[in-house]
Amino acid sequence: MKLYETLAADIASQIAQGVIREGEKIPSVRQTSQHHNLSVSTVIRAFLLLESQGLIESRPQSGYFVRRKPAVQTAGAAGEPPAPAELARGATLDTSEFVLTTLRSINQGSVPLGSPYPDPAVFPWARLNQYANSLARRVGQMGMTADLPPGNPELIRQIARRHLENGLPVDASEIIVTTGATEALNLCLQAVAPPGSVIAVESPTYYALIQAIERMGMQVLEIATDPVEGIDLAALERAIVENGVAACMVMPNFQNPLGFQMSDERKRAMVALLARHDVPVIENDVYHELYYGDAHPTSLKNYDTQGLVLHCNSFSKTLSPANRIGWALPGRYRAQVEKLKFLNTLNTPALPQLAIAEYLQNDGYDYHLRKVRKAYAQQASIMASAVRRFFPAGTSVSTPAGGYVLWVNLPDSVRALELYARAQERGISVGAGNIFATGDAFQHCIRLNYSYPWTPEVEAAVRTLGLLAGELVGQPAGST
């Protein structure tokens, strides 16, 4: 290629990647000449070539700008992510790509019924930002060394106090602050089992747990899970004996996607079962504070006397997902988890830790949580009623005891991925049941997020889903 053609190709590539956006001015001829060490005439020839290709346009006395043009959807074009509907109808399902593509569609305006995250409008952003800005002005460089493992001492103190208020006295020295619950779960998994180990999970379970296990070269073993009682303990014990299960990963409180809360008796029985076999359990308790009853639930950690429960939690579902602050209570595996934290990510940024610590100490966290719980409980009831009203006969829904997701069992003839694809084409996202297991056991199920306020737009989206499901089952939606 000639020099001007090479320059034109480089600029065209930057435009295609969005580095230089439509309507933005590109560097002048003189600047481009200086930056690329090219003659002015070479740059002018490159600009003329780009102009002839319709990529840029000249504006008198202003320079060259990236030309605006109508957006053209080119499904499957090289270098472009597949459209959600196209991805859902593909021959194979890549869960990571599927979830990422769904999140992109939500960012572009899809109704977020398929989002794994709560409505961001419920969080006290302004107050947290005030604390962060104030701290940034007064905390010197030396003070920021408090972000080293195990974490900021004041935040650790506040976390320990919060557990105590919720009926779980903990040793503050056991707490390790992490970058969200996801890191806590990954670190604990690394600490308890080597690659190749068998890890037992609930079925269905949150897809990120399956991904974490498989990414570390371990094997997922799914255990049947009741939508009310939780994991089948007899089946779990058989799996431990017959399959050599190295560890378990469970969500005993408001499990995602089923929403159940294990009873205290079953939690106690599960911890005792695992203790008999000396098998550790990683407890994902991120929804602990989002209960709908009169009292907070217990955790598996409440019944642990041998250090086998590795409790993981975060503020991302209740206070601030942007700050990405979580923690682990790793029991007898604390030393390994702290070392892995240091080796994997070195630290968790100090400023978000300090801002949350100040909020917990000075503001009405309980008042905030009461408002959120009340809203979620009301919206859960409304969403469940709407599904019963608009979806075809044979549809059933879970009864969440907390959290913000509803599990919907559709008639067996309805395929969730096809429903997902048709919904995406209408600007509606849902969580397809296929991603919550390794097989096809839940291909007729979907998960709906009800954390967002019930608006005419949300109601219309649920109604449309019901109509689409009715079309797929071959009967009118809402017939009962």
N, C-alpha and C positions, 0 to 999 in steps of 0.2 A: 504494500500500500504506500501511496505517496504521503508526505508529511501532513498535508491538509486533510487527506482522507482519514488518517489515523486520528488526528485531532477531532474531526467531526464524529468519528465513531465513539471516541471517549466521551464527548459531551452527550451524544445520543444515549449512551449507556447510563449516564448519570440521570438523564431525564426519565428513562425507563424505570430506574430504581426509585425514583421519587426524591433523589438528593436535591435536584432542582425541580420545583413543582410548577404546574401550569400557572401562568400569569406572573411568575417571578422573573426578575431581570437576571440575565447572565452577565458574567464579567465583561467589561468593555474590550474592544479590540486591543487597545494599548495594554490593559492589565493582562489579558490573555497572552499577548506577545511576550511580555516580561516574565510571567509565571512559567511559561513553557519554553522560553528561550527560542522563539520562532520569529520569523520576520512578519511585519504587519500584513504584507501581501498574502502570506500563507494563511494567516488567521482569517483574513477577509474571505479568501476562497473557501475555507472551512465553513464560515458562517453562511455564505451563499449556498453551499451544498445542503446545510441543515435547513435553510429556508426553502429550498426547492423540494425538500423531503416533507415539508409541512410541519417540522418540529419547532421552529422558532419563527419569529416575525420581527421586522424592523419597525420601530416607531420613531418618526422624525424628532430629532433633537433629544431623544430619550435613550436610544440604544436598542439592544435586542432583548426580546422576552420569549419565554417558552409559550408556545401557542396553545390557547385553550381549544379543546375539541370535545365533542360529545363522548361520554363514556360508552365504550363498546364492550359488551360481555363476550368474551371468547373462552368458552368452556374448554378446559384441558390445554390451554395454550402453554407452550414451554415456559418454565420458570414461574408460572402462576399457581397458587394453591388451588386445589379442586374446590368447586362449589360444594356447600354442605349436602345438597340433594344428590349431586353426582357422587360424592364420597359415600353416602349412605347406601347407594345402589350398587356400589362396587362389589367385586367378587370376594374380597377379603376385608376384614375390619381391623384397621390399626387404631387402637383406642386413643393413643396420644394424639395422632393426627386428627381423629374424629373430634375429640374434646377441644383441641386448639381451634379447629375450623368452626366449631359451634360458638366458641367465645368470640371469634372474629365477627361472626354474623350478628351476635348480640351487640358488639361495639358499633356495628353499622346500622343498628336500629331494630333488630328483631325483638319481638316481645320475649322477655327473658324467663320464660317458664322452664327453660332447660339450664339455667345458670346454676353452678354449684355454690355461688356466693350470695350472701344476704344483700338486701337492698341497701346501697351505701348511704341513702338519705337518713337512716336511723342513727348513724354514728355521730358523736360529738366532735366533729372535725374542728370547728372554730376554737373550742376550748383547748384541745390538744395542740393545735397550731400555736396558740398563745403561749402555752408552756414551752413548746419547742423553741420559739423565737426568743423568749426571755432567757432560756437556758443557753442558747447559742451565744448570747451577748455576754453572759457572766461566767460561763464555764471555760476555764483556760485550757491550754493544751495538755497540761499535766493531769487535769481532771478527767480527760478522755481515756486515760489508761484503764479506767474502771470497766471498759468493755471487754477486757480479757476474761477467758473462762475462769470461774463459772458464771460471771456476769456481774452487773452492777449490784453492790450490796444493798442499797436502799430498795431497788426493785425486788430483789430476793426476799427482803424483809416483808414487803407488801404482799408478795405472793404467798408467803408462809402465813401471814395474818389472814389472807382471804381463805386459805384452806381451813384454818382454825375456825373461822366464822361459819364455814360450811360443814363443820363437824369432823374434820380430818386433821388432827394435830400432826404436823410433820416436822422433821429436823431440817431447819433452814440450810444446813450444810449439805443436804442431799440434792438441793435444787440446782439445776444447770439451765441457764437461759440460752435459748436457741433462736435461730432465724425462722420463726413460725413453727407450727406443729409438724409440718412436713419434715423439716430437718430433724426435729426431735424423734419422730418415728423412724427415719432412716438411720440415725445414729444408734438408736436402741436396737434396731434390727441387725446392724453390723456388729454390735457388741455381743449379742446372744448366740449368733449362729454363723458358721463359715459358708462359703459358696457350696452349693450342692445339697444343703439341708432342706428338709421338708418343713414348711410353715403352714399351720392350719389357720384358716380364715372362715368367717361366716359366709353363707351363700343365700342371697346375694350380699355383696359387700361393696364398700366404696372402692371405685376402680383404682384410685391412687395407691391403695395398699397392694393390690395385685401387681401394679406396675413396679412398685418399689421392690417387691420380692423377686420378680423376674429380672429386673435390672441388675440385681446383685448376684445373679446366677443361682438362685434358690428355686425350689419347686413349690407351687401353690397346691394345697390340698383343701378343697372346699367341703365344709361341713354343713349339713342341712340346718336351716335356721327358721324357727317359727316366728311369724310376724307379731306375736304377742309375748311369748315366753323367751325368745332368743335362741341361742345356739343349742343344738341337741347335745346334752352333756354325755349321754350314753354313747352316741356316735363318736364324740370327741375322744372319749377314753379308749374306744376300740381302735381309733386311728393312731393314738399314741402307742398302743401296744403292738399293733400290726404293721404300722408304717414308719415307726421311729420318728415321730414328730419332734422337731428340735425346739419349736416355740409356737406360740399362738399370737394372732393379732386380732383384736376384737373391739367393738364399740358397744359397751353395755348400756349406755345412756343415749336414747334418741338416735338410734343407729341410722346411718345413712346407707341405704335409702329407705328402710322400712319404718323408722321412727319409733320403735318400741323402747321401753325401759325395762330392763331385767329386774325382777323382784330381788329384794335383799336376800331372801333364802337361796335363790339360784346363784346370785353373785357369791355368796359364802360357799355354796357347794362347789362352784367352779374353781375357786381359789384352793379349796381343800383337795379337789381332784388333782389339780396341777401340782400341788405340793407333794402328794403321794408319789407322783412320778418324777418330781424334781424338774418340771418343765416350766420355763419362764413364759410370761404372757405380757405382751405389749398392749396397754390399754389406751385407746384413742378416745379421750374424753372432752373433745373440743366443744361439744354442745351442752356441757354440764350445767351451765348457768341459764340455759334457755328452757327451763321446765315450765309446765303449765299448771302443776298442782300447787298445793299450799306450802310444800316444803321441798328443799333441794334434795336430789337423789344422793345415795351413797355411791362410792366408787369401789372397784375391785380392791383398790389400795387400802380401803378401810378394813379389809379382812386379811391382809397380808402380814404374816408374822415371820416369814423366811426371806424376805427381800426378793421374791420372784416376780412381783408385779412392777413393771416399768411404766409408770403413769406419764402420759403425754397430754399437753394442753396448750392453749394459746388464747390471746386476746383478739384474734382475727375475726372471730364470729360474733363477738359481743361489743368490742370497743373500737378497734382500728385495724382493718386489714392492710392498710398501706404501710403501717409501721413494722409489720411482720415480726412480732414479738411472741415467742412461745417459750415453753420450758418442759423439762423432764424431771421426774423423780425416779431415777433408775434403780433404786434398791441396791442389791449386792453388786450391780454392774456399774455403779457410779464412776469408779476410776476409769473403766474402759470408755464410757461415754464421754467423760470430760477430755480424755486424751484424743478420742476421735473427733470431737468438736474442734479442738485446737488444730489437728492435722487437716481436717476437711475445709474449714472456713476461717480458722484462726480466732475470730471473735464475732460478736453481734454488735452493731453500731451502738455507741453509748447514748447518743442524743434521744432516740426513740425510747430507750429503756428509762431514761431519766424523766422524759415527758409523761410516760404512762405511770411511773412511780409517783410523780407529783399529783396527777389526776386521781389516782387511787387514794392518796392521802388527804386531798383537799376537797374533792368534788363528790357529787352524789352518784356514785357508781350504782348503788342499789336502786336509787330512784330511776336512773336511766334504764336499768335492767327490768324493773317492774313495768315500765311503759312498753318496752320491746316485747316482753312476754305476753302482755295483754293484747297487743296488736297481732302478734303471731298466732295466738290461740284463736282469736276471732277470725283471722284470715284463713286458718286451717279449716275451721268449720264452714266458712263460706265456699272455699275451694272444693271441699268434699261434697257439699250439697250441689254445687254446680256440675261436678262430674256426674253425680247420680242423675241429675236432671237432663243433661245434654248428651251423655254417652249412651251407646247402645246397650240393650239388655244383655246380661251376662258379665257386665263390668263390675268390679268391686274395688274398694279403696282401703288403704291402711287407716289406722287410728293413731296418729302421732301423739305421743305424750310430751313432746317438746321438739325443739329444732324448727325447721322451716321447709321440709320437703314431704311431699305426699306420693306414696307408691300406688300406682294404678294397675290392676290386673285386667287386661282386656280379654275378650273372647279369644279362644285359642287360634282361630283362623286369621286374626289380625296380626300382621307382622310389624313390630315396632319401628324397624328401620324404614319400611315403606311409609308408615305414618309420619315418621320424622322427616323424610324427604318431601312429602307432600306439604307438610306444615311449613318447612323452610321456604318452599316456593311461595308461600303466602305470608312470609315475614314473621313466622312463629317458631320459637325454638323449644324443644323438649329434650329430656334425657332418655335416650333409648335404653331399654332394659338390658340389651346385649352387652353393654360395657361393664355391667356390674357382676360379671361372672366370666369364666374362661370358655364355657360352652354355650349351648343354645337354650338353656333351661328357662331363661327369662325374655325370650325374643318376642313375647306377647305382652310385655310390661313396659310402662314408662314411668319416669319420675318427674314430678312437677314442683317448681319452686313457688311458694306462696308468701314469701317475705315482702313482696311489693304490695302497696295498697291496692284494694279492690276497686278498679276503675272501669268505666265502660269499655276501654280498650282491652283490658285483661279479660273481662267477661266475654267480649266478642271473640277473643282468641280461644278461650275454653270452649265456647259454643262451636267455633269452626273446627276445633280438634274433634269434638264429638261427632260432627257431621262427617268429617273425613274418616273417623273410625267406623261410623255406620256404613259408609260406602265400601270400606274394606271388608266388613263382615257380611255385607250383602243384605242388610236390613235397615230400615229407617232409623236414624239416630234418635235416641230418647224414647223409643217404643218400649214399654214395660208391661 
